[in-house]
């Protein structure tokens, strides 16, 4: 019964052997929501690796956590933030805020997880965060392309305006020294053609991109 949870948690937090921790983790995960009070009580006083393990444990538990998961999305260690996002994103009342915070994280793995979670359950506030904090932000081309592909499913004016801005920036030479920057603009153009086929401004931008002085942009557009 649940009385065994505290000593099992002690073992999980103290065990040095990975196989032992895995066994204890698997046993503890069977207790479901009964874990929440004891795990929540211990979280504030744990080392980063213990915090990560406890958050990973809570990620296996459906229901509402009895603590504020946002605190751990702001943790100094990215490994803790990676473990906190699945918990915060599934906690009622915190999902939108959690994804919005994660999308501005310095760690690309956290941002990547947030993008995938947005694709599964999108809302207008998170869409806005995707556009402003990833698509139009100083992020890696790979992340920006993934964010564009996630946002393109929403054929709203705000998405259209964002994608147009991406292309215009590329035509002005933003990131022209990065061989991958052309792929970002090409992904935006592809999304615009799919969402707004035949739009005059989209066709004009495509023509400009194909005639651009930046070779990376011309090549990327021609291959899409």
Helices and strands as residue ranges (DSSP letters): G 2-4, H 5-14, H 18-29, G 32-35, H 36-43, H 48-58, H 70-73, H 78-89, H 95-102, H 108-120, H 124-130, I 131-135, H 141-151, H 157-172, H 181-195, H 200-210, H 215-223
